[in-house]
Amino acid sequence: MITALSLRIDSVGSKVRARARENGMLANRWIVLAAALVFWAVYFHTIDRVVMNGQGLPVGIDLMPK
Amino acid sequence: MKIHTRPEIIIASVCVFAVAWPDLVFAAEQASQAVAHAPAPKPTRADYPVIAGMSARTMAWGLGQMHLYLAAFVLAVPLFSICTEFLGVITKDERYDTMSREFMKITMAAYSLTALVGGALTLALFIFYPHLMGYLLKVFRGQMLIYALLFGLESITLYLYYYSWDALRYGNRKWFHMSIGLVLNTVGLTLMFVANAWVAFMMSPAGVAADGAVTGTVWEATRNPLWNPLNLHRFLANIAYGGAIVGGYSAYMFLSEKDPKSKAHYDWMGYTSNFIAIVGFLPLPFAGYWLMAEIYAYSQQMGITAMGGVLAWLFIIQAVLIGTIMLAANYYLWCGLMRTDRGSQYAPYVKYIAAVIIAGFLVWVTPHSLILTPAEIQVLGGSHHKLLGPLGIMPAKNIAVNLMLVFTFLSFQMFYRSSRIPTVSWAKAGNMAIVALYVVGCLNIIGAGIYGYITPTVYKVGASVPQVVTTLSIIIFAVIIDVFMLRGAKTVTVYWGRMSERSQYALFVMPIAFTWLMGLMGYIRSSLRTHWHVYTIMRDNSPEAYIPTIGQAGNTITAITLAFMALMVFVFWLSRLGTTKQADPHQSEKAGRAKT
């Protein structure tokens, strides 16, 4: 089961890589979009917390007042 | 090079330390004054001269506002003129140099008017408010002489900078010319900072005792709590204002010229001016926010007078005017898409940007408290509308203004990209990263606004800072990604001059809205002192010691705005007249004879 799944993932991965090569891209654009969405979400969440704490307003991980 | 830089360093040092210098020069004088200092004067109504029934306040107001408009313009233009001149040297593009010189040409025409109105203002202040001026002279002592000295230096460097343009155009001489510009800007900025100190002192006095007796140094009075927020706000506003005025000049010239080459030049100049105005304008709300926060921190009473009372309605008018500026700037950028053949590709996105800007504009102009009749209150079930009420408070307005700024930047980015095709292998991935940046950034701005609704007031106010940081992050990261992505990009021809005539009217709207806005906000800032010349220190006992009604203020500001715009049209016309040459009648006679 696991082997079949890993083969499947590998096959999808190779297709993505092949398409990326054809398009002259580093990776598939949708993967880049997903990764960028996560990256910016983490960035803005961190910035929000740092800025709020910097103003002397303690917040938790959910940004709600402590 | 060493020989060139020495006098500049000396002049620049004098300018930089001008604010603190009087402390050294008048140290001995201060020592004697510190022993016997008198309280602030308490003039009675009889101490305010009445001349031919004239309204002293309206006169000082009109002249002060007019001087501020002109001074803001003549101080701002050299600031960006030197930047565009520097760009010309770096890019070796002559157009920048020609444009910078033309910027300065308009300034020269306005400079003598600035001095003239400034002189009239000084006279009016000393005639109508002698006690106040006497007191300010006592507080700031020799600084006023330094101001006069700086003004002289400003005139010399301004004339030197303009008239040496062609004599110092190439090679090392160009660098020397730019260093004259640098001295000019240093002097100009110092002048503004010194004048700001007096105005800020009247709002948040420092270096004096509760009875107004001078206890501190000139520097202490200068570095009062509102000085730096005012400095930053005026510095940015001047750049935006100067950009908008030269944009108006470019539009005037674009519409007047018939020659396609000249039209192309003024179209490019208009685009650059609009860009300068936007660059100055984008951080302005944040500087304004800081100024307002400092006003609240200095005196909560003063803050409430500004935003909690009748003056709060003027912030709604402010929103209308800022919305107008944003719509005009964006409209101009959208029209600019027609300058390239690829521009039409971006046209489908314009309607979405317009929707966001108009929605933001509507949220911004929605008041929290409505002026209602008892019957209307009964129908509504309260003084606040159930749906529109929440849009009237700051979290909603913060979302609106930040999104409007982000989407204005997007309009600019679209135009910039319409003339460049990226050639790097990761272009599509880069685009996705930018799309994600905008999506997550906008969601964060909206989220932080909603967060303001569900948290206590202190968090509500605090949440506006991450919104500002988000807006700036979007702009900075989008620029960084674009810079790398468009390296070695294939450029597409930009047909400068291929622009609709109606787009030029957007460039006219901007200076008018800016002028009106400056007058309006100046009225608020000045009104915050209520019945005080110097807040809580020296009382205003003149017959006009009250806050003018909004209607009266509106009429006065509109009249001043109209007068200033008429003056600007005269300046534009004068600049155009300077380049107009009459055809030689003898030559046409000769040509006629040759034909026959």
Boltz contact constraints between the chains, C-beta under 6 A:
constraints:
  - contact:
      token1: [A, 24]
      token2: [B, 425]
      max_distance: 6.0
  - contact:
      token1: [A, 25]
      token2: [B, 428]
      max_distance: 6.0
  - contact:
      token1: [A, 25]
      token2: [B, 429]
      max_distance: 6.0
  - contact:
      token1: [A, 26]
      token2: [B, 426]
      max_distance: 6.0
  - contact:
      token1: [A, 26]
      token2: [B, 429]
      max_distance: 6.0
  - contact:
      token1: [A, 29]
      token2: [B, 428]
      max_distance: 6.0
  - contact:
      token1: [A, 29]
      token2: [B, 432]
      max_distance: 6.0
  - contact:
      token1: [A, 32]
      token2: [B, 429]
      max_distance: 6.0
  - contact:
      token1: [A, 32]
      token2: [B, 432]
      max_distance: 6.0
  - contact:
      token1: [A, 33]
      token2: [B, 432]
      max_distance: 6.0
  - contact:
      token1: [A, 33]
      token2: [B, 436]
      max_distance: 6.0
  - contact:
      token1: [A, 36]
      token2: [B, 432]
      max_distance: 6.0
  - contact:
      token1: [A, 36]
      token2: [B, 433]
      max_distance: 6.0
  - contact:
      token1: [A, 36]
      token2: [B, 436]
      max_distance: 6.0
  - contact:
      token1: [A, 37]
      token2: [B, 436]
      max_distance: 6.0
  - contact:
      token1: [A, 40]
      token2: [B, 436]
      max_distance: 6.0
  - contact:
      token1: [A, 40]
      token2: [B, 437]
      max_distance: 6.0
  - contact:
      token1: [A, 40]
      token2: [B, 440]
      max_distance: 6.0
  - contact:
      token1: [A, 41]
      token2: [B, 440]
      max_distance: 6.0
  - contact:
      token1: [A, 44]
      token2: [B, 440]
      max_distance: 6.0
  - contact:
      token1: [A, 44]
      token2: [B, 444]
      max_distance: 6.0
  - contact:
      token1: [A, 47]
      token2: [B, 469]
      max_distance: 6.0
  - contact:
      token1: [A, 48]
      token2: [B, 466]
      max_distance: 6.0
  - contact:
      token1: [A, 51]
      token2: [B, 465]
      max_distance: 6.0
  - contact:
      token1: [A, 51]
      token2: [B, 466]
      max_distance: 6.0
  - contact:
      token1: [A, 51]
      token2: [B, 469]
      max_distance: 6.0
  - contact:
      token1: [A, 52]
      token2: [B, 462]
      max_distance: 6.0
  - contact:
      token1: [A, 55]
      token2: [B, 462]
      max_distance: 6.0
  - contact:
      token1: [A, 57]
      token2: [B, 459]
      max_distance: 6.0
  - contact:
      token1: [A, 57]
      token2: [B, 462]
      max_distance: 6.0
  - contact:
      token1: [A, 65]
      token2: [B, 455]
      max_distance: 6.0
  - contact:
      token1: [A, 65]
      token2: [B, 459]
      max_distance: 6.0
